[in-house]
Amino acid sequence: MTSPAATLSGGLSRRNFLRAAAASSALAGLPFVTEAHLAHAAIPKFAPSDQGIHIDANENPMGPSEGARQAIAAIIPKGGRYLFDKEIGFSELFARQQGLDPEMVIAYPGSSEPLHLAVLAYTSPTRPLVVADPSYEAPMWAAQAAKTPILKVPVADPKGAAINDIPAMLAASSTPGLIYICNPNNPTGTVTPFEQIEKAIDSVPKDSVVMVDEAYIHFCDAPSCIPLVKQGKNVVVLRTFSKLYGMAGIRMGFIVGQPETLKKISALGGQNPLPITAVAAAKASLLDPELVPTRKKIMAGLREENIDFLRSHGYTVTPSVSNCFMLDVGRPGKQVQAAMAAKEIYIGRVWPAWPNSVRITVGTQSEMAAFQKAFVEVMKTNTAGLEPPALHPRLQQTPFSHLS
């Protein structure tokens, strides 16, 4: 059996723990924008997290599994130590489960940091970022910092499939730096066919990269793109424990890719040791064979119940397979968002490409019942001219405040 000391002398630990201690100058002053930042910056009225109903940030109200909670409690007495061996073992467990070489996996506190680093590593003023529209905005923040052109490609069939338009994304640039594909997509919750993503990966120049963000993959039956990494293809895949696993506030995720690709990405910044509580909770989650199928079934039932309700009232909803969907309210979405906030029901933000739509995160049964009641009441009122109140003073000081 290999000792922890021997493992620490190998390539995996060298990559994870002996990288440059300080971030490069390219990262100076760069905020890592997360779903939490974007959701809170767009909220019409600041409210404590325990006030009202929050279905605005794609969080999982079920929280960590019971096994994850027990693992956190058990490891707390060791909180005074770094426990690198457990961090390495955790990454190796995920690699084994996916049939990957451990050198193809790096664990991070969530997937936001590797997302930003990858954009910085592969894009430049002459190598644009290509993204769907609407889609998750965080890659564009990193591109802005790098003075990278951002090419936004409208989703295909927006009132039907609302999927990433892969042919159009490939045609957007002959020299893309990075093509970002969120699958299932945030905010629409829709899935882009695997064959189209594989075509994109096979079509980009060798010095470009396709990033597939699989933050929501566990909610659906769509195939993962991780097997394409095993085939040696030029793709990086993001995974997070924030969504189905209910660990958004605990922070854990992975980036998966070819070792040389990961080396280029991770070279842009150092990495602190991972929180041992997050490592313990995520490991327990990976070892629970019932967690994903059980939660996927629960979420699917709640999602479809609410989509059916909204469609029965004449509203257009994206055909989501995730824990969120876009709801066309037929009027400026920010007005409806503000009216719902007045009832202490906090729904998701509005994307500029779809100004009359709001994103709805699927919450608990009782939360969604409250949402349905409040939404029906709001839509019977005249919301014209309704302006979102000012942001909380702390949010006004952030680089995200313009999103309001």
Stockholm file with secondary structure:
# STOCKHOLM 1.0

chainA/1-404         MTSPAATLSGGLSRRNFLRAAAASSALAGLPFVTEAHLAHAAIPKFAPSDQGIHIDANENPMGPSEGARQAIAAIIPKGGRYLFDKEIGFSELFARQQGLDPEMVIAYPGSSEPLHLAVLAYTSPTRPLVVADPSYEAPMWAAQAAKTPILKVPVADPKGAAINDIPAMLAASSTPGLIYICNPNNPTGTVTPFEQIEKAIDSVPKDSVVMVDEAYIHFCDAPSCIPLVKQGKNVVVLRTFSKLYGMAGIRMGFIVGQPETLKKISALGGQNPLPITAVAAAKASLLDPELVPTRKKIMAGLREENIDFLRSHGYTVTPSVSNCFMLDVGRPGKQVQAAMAAKEIYIGRVWPAWPNSVRITVGTQSEMAAFQKAFVEVMKTNTAGLEPPALHPRLQQTPFSHLS
#=GR chainA/1-404 SS CCCHHHHHTSHHHHHHHSSCSSCCGGGTTCCCCCHHHHHHHHCSSCCCTTSSEEESSCCCTTCSCHHHHHHHHHHGGGTTSCCHHHHHHHHHHHHHHHTCCGGGEEEESSSHHHHHHHHHHHCBTTBCEEEEESSCSHHHHHHHHTTCCEEEEECBSTTTTCBCCHHHHHHTCSSCSEEEEESSCTTTCCCCCHHHHHHHHHHSCTTCEEEEECTTGGGSCCCCSHHHHHTTCSEEEEEESSSTTCCTTTCCEEEECCHHHHHHHHTTSCCCCCCHHHHHHHHHHHTCTTHHHHHHHHHHHHHHHHHHHHHHTTCEECCCCSSEEEEECSSCHHHHHHHHHHTTEEECCCBTTBTTEEEEECCCHHHHHHHHHHHHHHHTSCCTTCCCCCCCHHHHTSTTGGGC
#=GC SS_cons         CCCHHHHHTSHHHHHHHSSCSSCCGGGTTCCCCCHHHHHHHHCSSCCCTTSSEEESSCCCTTCSCHHHHHHHHHHGGGTTSCCHHHHHHHHHHHHHHHTCCGGGEEEESSSHHHHHHHHHHHCBTTBCEEEEESSCSHHHHHHHHTTCCEEEEECBSTTTTCBCCHHHHHHTCSSCSEEEEESSCTTTCCCCCHHHHHHHHHHSCTTCEEEEECTTGGGSCCCCSHHHHHTTCSEEEEEESSSTTCCTTTCCEEEECCHHHHHHHHTTSCCCCCCHHHHHHHHHHHTCTTHHHHHHHHHHHHHHHHHHHHHHTTCEECCCCSSEEEEECSSCHHHHHHHHHHTTEEECCCBTTBTTEEEEECCCHHHHHHHHHHHHHHHTSCCTTCCCCCCCHHHHTSTTGGGC
//
